[in-house]
Amino acid sequence: MLDATVTIRSKKISVDKNPVQVSVSKGEQVHWKSTGGAFEIVFKPGSDWPDPPPARQAGGVWQTHSGPFNKPNTKLQYNVTASGFDILDPDVDIIP
């Protein structure tokens, strides 16, 4: 599982991997986590991929997961949203 850290601070959202890169052959999933608060990952229309559940808090960390991904050589566009913060819109690159 690939870890991606979501930072929520000063009205801005960032992700420590841009783009997030996952491998189909490894059956990778993305484990999204943040200590800054609740957030959601929303794949943009046309990505044809289900959105992960909203992040839930466990042990002081907000977390959710997506995948495994099964369409190599694809770029998924997504938004990271959090109430009161500017939306972030990076990509997920799916490799063989």
N, C-alpha and C positions, 0 to 999 in steps of 0.2 A: 504494500500500500504506500502510495506517495503522499507525504505530508505537505500541505500548503497552509501557511500561516497568514491569516487575515488580520491586518492591523486597522483599528478604528480609532482615530484620534484627530482632534482639531478640525472637525467637519469633513475630514478626508478618509477614504478607505484605500488601502493598498494590499497587495498580495506579494509575498516574498518570491514567487516564481512567475515570471511574465515573459513568454507564455508558460502555462503549466504543460508539461509534456508527459504523456502516458503511453505505455506500450501495450498493444493488443496481444502480442505473443506472450507477454508476462502476465496477462490478465489483470493489469493494474487498475486499482481504484484510487480515487483522490480522497484523502481525509482532510477536510477543511477544519481549521480550528482558530479560535481567537480568545484572548483574555480581555478584550476591550468591550464586549457586549454581544447582544443578539444580532444575527445577520442572516441573509438568505442568498443562495446562489440560484439565479434564474437564467436558464438557457434561452437565447433569443429565438424568435419565430424563424422557422426554416432550419433549425439545427436538428430537428427530429430526434431529440434526446430528452428523456424525462428529467424534470427538475428534482434535485435531492430534497429531502424534507427540510423544513426550517431548522436552523441550528438549535440545539438544546444544551442546557448547561449541566455539566457534571464535574464536580470537584473544582469549581471556579473557572472552567474552560468551556466556552461555547463551541460545539462541534456538530458536523454533519458529514456525510460522505456521498460520493457519486461513482458510478461505474459498477462493474468493469466495462470498459469501452470495447466495442467490437467492429468498428469501421476504420481500418487503417488509412493513412494518408488523408485524414479529414481534419479540418479546423473548426472547432465549435466556438461560437461567440457566446459570451454569457455576461450577465451583470451581477455584481455583488451589491446588495442593498442593505441598508441599516437605517432605521428610523432617525430622521434628523441629520443625515449625512449625505454628501454628494455621491451619486452612483458611480461605481467603477465598472468599466467594460473591457476587460482583457480577453484573451483567447485560451483555449485548450487545444494543443496540437496532439493528434493521435497518430502514433507511428507504428510500423509493423512490429 
